[in-house]
Amino acid sequence: MPLAKQPSFLKRHSLSLAAALVVLIVLIAYIVSNPAKHAGAFFGNAIADWTGVFVSVLAAKHLSERKVRQRLPPGSPLSAHISRLTHNHSLSIFLSLTGIVWLLLYLQMNVDDKWGQVVGSLVSEWTQNLGFVFMTKRFMERNAAHQ
């Protein structure tokens, strides 16, 4: 039986690459633009928004979130519990740790500087993504088409 042909690298990663390209384009546009003008302000906000899209695409491919309410069985090693916890909540952990890095960077910057506003928007984007992850673990929406 012949092996199925694997999709090309480009096909497997086209959404990630497209989102990364948009981030690169708005980043370059922001670098060469005047942040005091409408276009500059737009590109500054777009950096945070599209970086959030890019992270969401990568997170959906590689990280996990589970609504886990299981208790650790008696006698289970703590390392197994920690391993399961980190696997089941890798997206929350990633967003929390990288969000702390963005926040620490932002706290060192002048908020009125060109890049201070962008990093402030990134902190906001990360907080929004983390909040969305937490909310989707607790709340559900019914699909109106299936009611």
C-alpha positions in Angstrom: 0.0 0.0 0.0 1.6 3.3 -1.0 2.1 5.9 1.6 -0.1 9.0 1.4 1.7 12.0 0.1 2.4 14.6 2.9 1.2 18.1 2.2 4.0 20.5 1.4 5.5 22.7 4.2 3.8 25.7 2.6 0.4 24.0 2.6 0.8 22.8 6.2 1.8 26.2 7.5 0.1 28.6 5.1 -2.1 30.3 7.8 0.8 30.7 10.2 3.0 32.1 7.4 0.2 34.5 6.2 -0.4 35.8 9.7 3.4 36.3 10.2 3.6 38.1 6.9 0.9 40.5 7.9 2.7 41.1 11.3 5.9 41.8 9.4 4.2 44.2 7.0 2.4 46.3 9.7 5.7 46.3 11.7 7.6 47.7 8.8 4.8 50.2 8.0 4.9 51.3 11.6 8.6 51.7 11.7 8.5 54.1 8.7 5.3 55.9 9.6 4.7 58.9 11.9 2.8 57.7 15.0 1.2 61.1 15.3 -0.7 60.6 12.0 -3.7 58.4 11.5 -1.8 55.8 9.5 1.0 55.5 12.1 -1.5 55.1 14.9 -3.4 52.5 12.8 -0.2 50.5 12.2 0.8 50.6 15.9 -2.6 49.1 16.9 -2.4 46.6 14.0 0.9 45.2 15.3 -0.8 44.1 18.5 -3.9 42.9 16.8 -2.1 40.8 14.2 0.4 39.5 16.6 -2.6 38.3 18.6 -3.9 36.6 15.5 -0.5 35.0 14.8 -0.2 33.7 18.4 -3.8 32.4 18.3 -3.0 30.4 15.1 0.2 28.9 16.6 -1.5 28.2 19.9 -4.4 26.4 18.2 -1.8 24.2 16.4 0.6 23.5 19.3 -0.9 24.2 22.7 -3.7 22.7 24.7 -6.4 23.7 27.1 -8.6 21.2 28.9 -11.5 21.7 31.3 -10.0 19.3 33.8 -11.6 18.7 37.1 -10.0 15.3 37.8 -8.5 14.6 41.2 -5.1 13.1 41.5 -5.5 9.4 42.2 -4.2 8.3 45.6 -0.5 7.3 45.3 0.0 9.1 42.0 3.4 10.8 41.8 3.4 14.6 41.9 5.5 14.7 38.7 2.7 12.9 36.7 0.2 15.5 38.1 2.5 18.4 37.1 3.1 16.9 33.6 -0.6 16.5 33.0 -1.3 20.0 34.4 1.3 21.7 32.1 0.1 19.7 29.1 -3.6 20.5 29.7 -3.0 24.2 30.4 -0.1 25.0 28.1 -1.9 27.8 26.4 -2.7 29.6 29.7 0.8 29.1 30.9 2.3 30.4 27.6 0.0 33.5 27.6 0.7 34.2 31.3 4.5 33.9 31.0 4.8 35.9 27.8 2.2 38.4 29.1 4.4 39.0 32.1 7.4 39.7 29.9 5.3 42.2 27.8 4.1 43.8 31.0 7.6 44.1 32.5 8.8 45.6 29.2 5.9 48.0 29.1 6.6 49.2 32.7 10.1 50.1 31.7 9.0 52.2 28.7 7.7 55.7 28.3 4.0 55.2 27.4 4.0 58.3 25.1 6.9 57.0 23.0 6.2 55.4 19.7 7.0 51.8 20.9 5.6 52.4 24.4 2.1 52.6 22.8 2.6 49.5 20.8 3.9 47.4 23.7 0.9 48.7 25.8 -1.4 47.4 23.0 0.4 44.1 23.2 -0.2 43.9 26.9 -3.8 44.5 26.3 -4.0 41.9 23.5 -2.3 39.3 25.7 -4.7 40.1 28.6 -7.6 39.8 26.2 -6.4 36.4 24.8 -5.8 35.0 28.3 -9.2 36.2 29.5 -10.8 34.6 26.5 -9.1 31.3 27.3 -10.4 31.5 30.9 -13.9 32.4 29.8 -14.2 29.6 27.3 -13.3 27.1 30.1 -16.2 28.3 32.2 -18.9 29.5 29.8 -20.5 28.1 26.7 -22.6 29.6 23.9 -25.3 27.6 22.1 -25.2 27.5 18.4 -28.5 29.1 17.3 -28.7 26.8 14.3 -28.8 23.7 16.6 -31.3 24.9 19.2 
